Structure formats: structure tokens, C-alpha cells
């Protein structure tokens, strides 16, 4: 059951009412909505090197937040990291090399 229908059912149960989400009419309407709108998420275009450079070039110099943003954008892009991997990084995890 989709999250929206679960929320509606939970709110009705909390209020002491029978959830309408089990009704065949509600189910039929929901299936029609899914059929019309689709269920697959819309993907986004990947950020290419030119986009990353533009993002980094736009950041002001000498600002602690900008330094942090650069430190996340550049290794994150180069390492093809997910957000969860980036937030798990510690200072000791990164080493500067000639490469």
C-alpha cells in the first residue's frame, strides 16, 4: 500500500473510524491515478565536469562554508560518491597525493 494511502488509513484508525482505503471504489480510483500518472520516478540528468566546475567557480573565496562545499563537491564527483558516503567521510579519510 502506498505511503499516502497508509497515512490516510492511519489517520482514520486513530480517529476511531474504519479506513476508507480498503473500499473497492477507493482502490479503483487509486489504480486509475497510478495508471494516468505512472509510478516510476523521473530521473535527473547527471552533473558533468562542466557543471561541477561551474558550481565550484561560483563559490566565494576564503569562506569556511565555501571551503567545505568544495571539499564535498570535488572528491564526491571524482569518486562518484553518494550523499550517504560523503557525510560519512572524516578528515583522516582523505589524503592529498600528486595524482
Order of alpha helices (4+ residues) and beta strands (2+ residues): alpha-alpha-alpha-alpha-alpha
